[in-house]
Amino acid sequence: MTYVLDTNTVSYFLRGEGNVDGCFQHEIINAGNPYAIPYVVAYEIWRWLNDKPSGQSKLFVKQFEILFNNVQDKADMTASVWMKAVDVYIALKQKGQLIGDADILIAAYCIVNNYTLVTNNPGDFSRISGLNHVNWYT
């Protein structure tokens, strides 16, 4: 099983919050499951880190570089992912339940590749048909 780390999961991992470290150790390190970080997640994390005072973010930057450089899949957004994102957007819009574009792209990537999203945002992601997701925070 390949896990895709959502932005909130990465930020919790970097800050040592919740049970994310323990689950990462168990599911990725010990069990040998690969993980992916979509470029859209990397963008959101780099944006967050660069918006902090430089001294405060230095440790997080180093940790994220290690985490990101060791991913097995950096989640290229292929044409099939973009088209699935359109399908997800239309389905959510028809239900009156739109979520952010970044989350739609992350979900589409997971669906197309049959990956499991690790997120602490089950409310939004549970609205998306065909998306497998777990919460390592709790």
N, C-alpha and C positions, 0 to 999 in steps of 0.2 A: 504494500500500500504506500502510495506517495502522499505526503501531507503538504499542503500549501499553507504557508504562514500568512495570516492576515496582518494588516498594519497594527492593530491593537495587540495581537499576540507577540509580534516582534518588540513592540514598545514595553510590554509587560516583561518579556524575557530580558531585555536590556536593563530594566529597573529592578529585576528580581521580585516582581509582584506575583501574587497568586501561586498557583501550583504549576505554572508554565515550565519552570526549570526542571522540576521533577518529571513531568510528562515528557519533555524534550529528551531528558536523559533516558527514560524508559523506552519511549517509542522510536527515537532516532538513534541514539548512541548504542543502547543495549540490544534493541531488536533489529537494528540495521535497516530500518525503513528510510527511504530517501525523502528529502524535503525540497520544496521549491519556494522561491520568493519571487513573485512577479515583479517586473520592472516598475509597475504602477505602485506597488508597495514600497519598493526601494525609493522611488521618488518621494512618497509621503514621509518616509522615515528620514531621508536626507533633508527634506524641507523642514521637518520638525527639529532635527539636530542643528541645522544651520541657523535656525531662528532663536536658538538659546545663546546665552553668553558663552564665549569660547571656552573658558575654564570649566564651566559646568558640563559641557558636552564632550570634552576630549575623551573621557573614558568610554562613553557611549559610542563615539565614532569608531574607536579602535575595536570595540566589541562587535559592532555592526559590520565592519569590514571583514572580520574573521568569519562571522556568521554568513555573510553574503558571498564571500569568496569560496566557501566550502559547500555551497548548494550544488546539488546534482543537476538542477534544471533552473535556469534563470528566467524561465517562463516567457519565451518569445510569443508575441501576440500574432498568430497566424491569421490568414483570411477566415478560416473556419471559426476561430475565436471571435473575431469581429462580427461575423454574421450571427453567431450564437448570442452575442451581446445585444444585437438588434432585436432578436427574438425575445430575449429576457426583458428588455426595455418595454417592448410592445405589450407583452403579457402583464407586466406590472402596471403599466399605464392604464390598460383596460380594466384592471381591478381597482384603480385609484390608489395604488400602493407603491409609487415610485421610490427608489432609493438613489443614492449618489452614483454618478457614472463610474467612479473608481471601483466601487463595490460591484457594480454590474459587470465590469471587465474582469475582475477577480473571479466572480462566480462563473462567468462564461468560460474562462480558462480552465477552471476545475471541472466543469461539466464536459467540455470537449475532450479533455484528457482522462476523464474518470478518476480524478484525484479528490481527496478529502480536504476540505477547508478547515483550518483550525482558527476559530474566531470566538470572541467574547461578545458577539453581536448576533445571537441566534434569532432575535426578533425580526430583523430585516432579512437575513439570509434564509429563514424558514419559509418565506413567501415564494421562494424560487424553486420551481418544479425541477426535479432531477439533480438537485445539488445535495451532495453528502457533506455534512459538517459536524464538527465536534467542538467542545469547549474545554480547553485545558486550564482555564483560569480557576475554576471552582474545584 
